[in-house]
Amino acid sequence: QVQLVESGGGLVQAGGSLRLSCAASGSIRRLNDMGWYRQAPGKQRELVAAITSGGYTNYEDSVKGRFTISRDNAKNTVYLQMVSLKVEDTAVYYCNADLINTWGRRIGSWGQGTQVTVSS
């Protein structure tokens, strides 16, 4: 079993900052790509940022220059530093991991989601 536990969401004013964390635990042999997704009410879930095990990153266009994804492999944790937040960033943010479990099987795992609300 694998668990991804997210934290760091909350209410922030436009222009403010938040840092999201997602710690993976359980039957993990190796973490591969990890990413952050978000979903606003009535909208499709979208990939916000992704990072490979080697540290290569990719961002959705609307967050480039404002969000930074990083990871601490020793802690099996991925972070999303968000600055210059906009009202349109309001969503539930989910972390995702592609991984190899301790039985050698490649699986995907999702966190429970954390609410980010940006007020005007």
N, C-alpha and C positions, 0 to 999 in steps of 0.2 A: 504494500500500500504506500501511496505517495500523497503528501499533503503540501499545498502551497498556501501560506498564510500571509495575507496582505495587511498593511497598516499604513497610516499616514494621511488618509483622506480627511476631509473636513470642509469647513466653510471659510472662504477667503474672499477679500475684495479684489475687484479687477486691478491688475497690475501687481498683485501679490505673488507669493511663492509657496509651494508645497513640495515635500519630498516623500514619495511613496516607496515603500519597501515590500519585498515579497521573499519570504524565506521558504525554501523547499526542504522537506524532511521525509524520512521514511526509507523505503527500500530503493535507494538510488545508488547505482553504480557510477553513472556519468551523466552530467547535464550537458545537453547540446545547445541548440538555439533557445533563447528565452526572449519573451516579448511582453509588451504592454498593449492591451486593447481597451477600447472604451465604447460604451453604448449609452446614448441618450434616449429618453422616452420617444417612441415612435420612429426611431432611426435605426439603421443597420449597425451592427457591431463592426468597428473598424480597427485595423492595426495602427497603432500610434508610433511605436518604436520597437526595434528588434536588435538583438545583439547575439553574435555567435560565441561559441566557447573560446575562440581566439581573440575576441574583442572587437570584431568588425560590427559596425552599427549602420542602421538605416532608419529613416524617419519619414512619417507622413508629411507632406509639403506644408501643411498649415502650422505645424509645430517646429519646423526647422528653425534653429537659432534661438528657440525658447526652451525646449525640453532637451534633457540629456539622459540617456540610458547608460547604466554602468552595472558591473557585477563584481561580486567578491566571491571567487570560486571556493576559497577556504570556508566560507560561511554558507555556501549554496544559496546566495541571496542576490537578487537583482533589484536595482533601484531606478526610479524615475524622478529626476530633479526637474521641477517645473517652475519657470519664472515667467514674468510678464503675462500672467494668466488673464484670459479673456472670458467673458460670459459664455461664449460658445464652446469653451472647454468643459463646461458643466456636463458631467456624465458619471456613470459607474465605470470605474477603471478595473480591469481584470488583468492579472498576470498569467502567463502561459509558459510552459516549459516542454520542450521536446527532450526526452531523456531515455537512457538505458537503465532499466531496473536491475535489481540484484540477481534476477534469473536470466538476464541477458536479453530481455524483450524491450524493444523500442516502443515507448508509449508517449502520449501527450497528456498533460495534466493542467488543470485550471484552478486558479484561486477563487475564492468566494466573492470577490469584488469589493471595492471600497468606493464610497460616494465622494466625489469632488464637486463642490458647488461654488461657483464664482458669482459673486453679486456685483451689481453695478453701483 
